[in-house]
Amino acid sequence: MAIDRDLVARVCERLADGQSLRGACREEGVKAPTFLDWVEQDEDVAERYARARATGAEVEFERLREIVEEEPPADMQGKVDSGWVAWKRMQVDTFKWQLAKKRPERYGDRIEQHHSGSVGLSIAIDLGRKA
């Protein structure tokens, strides 16, 4: 199938809005493997796809903030449903995990290693040995 540039633009727009690749492709009427083949075949498509994914991650980060800031519903006694709280916690954890996998340089855990002390090196040369 030849690359349909208009279709690529529409899928990338959906990706930039935070939609999944499968969802965006399904709504635009193209199979995700076909779209990914286009990404591999064409450098311009690959660049557009990468930019859309990066933008989509930023949108997902903002969505994460909205989830966290949502006020919990309370019952008549003013109590919050613990099931709702667990569901929200799962949503937050899932978004955090996805963002860390998609953009580890920006949203992944930072691991720093520090070395202190010294390293010693001993060299023993056997001058008495003949070849």
Secondary structure, DSSP 8 states (H G I E B T S, - for coil): ----HHHHHHHHHHHHTT--HHHHHHHHT--HHHHHHHHHH-HHHHHHHHHHHHHHHHHHHHHHHHHHH----B-TTS-B-HHHHHHHHHHHHHHHHHHHHH-HHHHS--------S---------TT---
